[in-house]
Amino acid sequence: MELDNLKDLWRDLGQTEVHHNSDEQIILMLQKRSKSPIAKMKRNLRWELIAVVILYSLPIWHFFTVHQARYWELALFLLVIGIFFIFYYYHKNKLLGEMQCVTCEVRSNLEKQLITLEKYVRFYFISGTILTPVAFFVAAFIVWFKSPVTGVSKSLNSIQYTYIIGLGIIVTILSYLLNKWYVNKLYGQHIKKLKNLLHQMEEKETGL
């Protein structure tokens, strides 16, 4: 009866009128509906992948080729992060695709996959928040010790250390706040919508 309950929810949400006996139409709507939470998350994920490829490719090329590849460590560092994100993208996109398997038991399938999706998003938030200050400190010290401008004195005095650490703390706080807003905007709010949908389906089932 999950599919029948989903029909009622679709109607309550103000979607296109659906006939009571058109189960195939419901399945088609769930799979292709561009405004569904799952479809929006998949679209956001694709845009993230495009942004990462563009934003990472340019500095990687720059650090590997300009100034006789003096900062090749930075290029390698960014390359590792980029490969990690592509790996993350593949598995997350696969999970979202599985969540659109409405030919399966609708509610039980979504409940199971939603738990995994929340773990992915939580890991993404934590790793992104940590990685930003780590990348800042790695980049700062590599540039400092390999820059020809500071070649005369490679050592850092207490004031310079304090400045870098203080700036790193600011970067960490800003990274946390930005990641919190960003992850909620792209994924958190849509996960809440899916939870509400599952809750409504459960209420309709218990009310039958």
C-alpha positions in Angstrom: 0.0 0.0 0.0 3.0 2.3 0.1 2.5 3.3 -3.5 -1.1 4.3 -2.8 0.0 6.4 0.2 2.5 8.1 -2.0 -0.3 9.0 -4.5 -2.1 10.8 -1.7 1.0 12.6 -0.6 1.7 13.7 -4.1 -1.8 15.1 -4.3 -1.5 16.9 -0.9 1.7 18.5 -2.1 -0.1 20.1 -5.0 1.4 18.0 -7.8 -0.3 17.0 -11.1 -3.5 15.0 -10.6 -2.8 11.3 -10.6 -5.4 8.6 -11.3 -5.8 6.0 -8.6 -4.9 3.1 -10.7 -1.9 4.5 -12.5 1.0 3.0 -10.5 3.3 3.3 -13.5 2.7 7.0 -13.7 3.6 7.4 -10.0 6.9 5.5 -10.6 7.7 7.7 -13.6 7.1 10.8 -11.6 9.3 9.8 -8.8 12.1 8.8 -11.2 12.0 11.9 -13.4 10.5 14.6 -11.2 13.1 17.4 -11.3 11.9 19.1 -8.2 12.1 16.1 -5.9 14.6 16.3 -3.0 16.6 13.4 -4.4 16.8 15.0 -7.9 17.8 18.3 -6.4 20.6 16.7 -4.4 21.8 14.8 -7.5 21.8 18.1 -9.5 23.7 19.9 -6.7 26.3 17.0 -6.6 26.8 17.3 -10.3 27.4 21.1 -10.1 29.9 20.4 -7.2 31.8 18.0 -9.4 32.0 20.5 -12.2 33.1 23.3 -9.8 35.8 21.0 -8.3 37.2 20.0 -11.7 37.4 23.6 -12.8 38.7 25.2 -9.6 41.2 22.5 -8.9 42.5 22.0 -12.4 43.7 25.6 -12.9 45.9 25.8 -9.7 47.2 22.2 -10.2 48.3 23.1 -13.7 49.8 26.4 -12.4 51.8 24.9 -9.5 53.1 22.1 -11.7 54.2 24.3 -14.6 54.9 27.9 -13.4 58.2 28.9 -11.7 59.8 25.6 -12.7 57.3 23.7 -10.6 58.7 25.2 -7.4 55.4 24.5 -5.6 54.7 21.0 -6.9 53.8 19.8 -3.4 50.8 22.1 -3.5 49.8 20.7 -6.9 50.1 17.2 -5.6 48.1 18.1 -2.4 45.3 19.5 -4.5 45.4 16.6 -6.8 44.9 14.1 -3.9 42.0 16.2 -2.6 40.4 16.3 -6.0 40.7 12.5 -6.5 39.2 12.0 -3.1 36.2 14.2 -4.0 35.7 12.3 -7.3 35.7 9.0 -5.3 33.2 10.5 -2.9 31.0 11.9 -5.7 30.8 8.4 -7.4 29.6 6.7 -4.2 27.2 9.4 -3.2 25.7 9.7 -6.7 25.3 5.9 -6.8 23.5 6.1 -3.4 21.1 8.8 -4.6 20.4 6.7 -7.7 19.5 3.8 -5.6 17.2 6.0 -3.5 15.2 6.6 -6.7 14.5 2.8 -7.0 10.8 3.2 -6.4 10.1 -0.2 -7.8 11.5 -1.4 -4.5 9.6 -1.2 -1.3 9.3 2.6 -1.3 9.4 3.5 2.4 11.6 0.7 3.6 14.1 1.4 0.8 14.2 5.2 1.5 14.6 4.7 5.3 17.6 2.4 4.7 19.3 4.6 2.2 18.5 7.8 4.0 20.6 6.7 7.0 23.6 6.0 4.7 23.1 9.4 3.0 23.1 11.2 6.3 26.4 9.5 7.2 27.9 10.6 3.8 26.8 14.2 4.4 28.0 14.3 8.0 31.4 13.0 6.9 31.5 15.6 4.1 30.8 18.4 6.5 33.4 17.2 9.1 36.1 16.5 6.5 35.5 19.8 4.7 35.7 21.8 7.9 38.9 20.1 9.0 40.5 20.1 5.5 40.3 23.9 5.0 42.6 24.9 7.9 44.9 21.9 7.2 45.2 23.1 3.5 45.8 26.7 4.7 48.7 25.7 7.0 50.2 23.3 4.5 50.1 26.0 1.8 51.4 28.7 4.1 54.5 26.8 5.2 55.3 25.4 1.7 55.1 28.9 0.2 57.1 30.4 3.0 60.0 28.0 3.0 60.2 27.7 -0.8 59.6 31.3 -1.8 62.7 33.1 -3.1 61.5 36.2 -1.3 62.1 34.5 2.1 65.1 32.6 0.9 67.5 34.7 3.0 65.8 33.6 6.2 63.9 30.4 6.3 63.1 30.5 10.0 59.9 32.0 11.4 60.0 34.2 14.5 57.4 34.1 17.2 55.4 37.1 15.7 55.2 35.3 12.3 54.2 32.0 13.9 51.5 33.9 15.9 50.2 35.6 12.8 49.9 32.4 10.8 48.3 30.5 13.7 45.9 33.4 14.3 44.9 33.6 10.7 44.5 29.8 10.6 42.0 30.0 13.6 40.0 32.6 11.7 40.0 30.4 8.6 38.9 27.5 10.7 35.9 29.4 12.2 34.9 30.8 8.8 35.2 27.3 7.3 32.9 25.8 9.9 30.2 28.5 9.5 30.4 28.4 5.7 30.4 24.6 5.5 27.4 24.4 7.9 25.4 26.8 5.7 26.6 25.2 2.4 26.0 21.6 3.4 22.5 22.4 4.7 21.7 24.4 1.5 22.7 21.6 -0.8 21.7 18.5 1.1 20.5 19.1 4.7 17.2 20.7 3.8 16.4 18.1 1.2 17.1 15.3 3.6 14.6 16.9 6.0 12.0 16.9 3.3 12.6 13.2 2.7 12.2 12.5 6.4 8.9 14.4 6.4 7.7 12.4 3.4 8.6 9.1 5.2 6.9 10.3 8.3 3.7 11.2 6.4 3.7 7.9 4.7 4.0 6.1 8.0 1.1 8.1 9.4 -1.1 7.3 6.5 -0.2 3.6 6.8 -1.0 3.5 10.5 -4.2 5.4 9.8 -5.5 2.8 7.4 
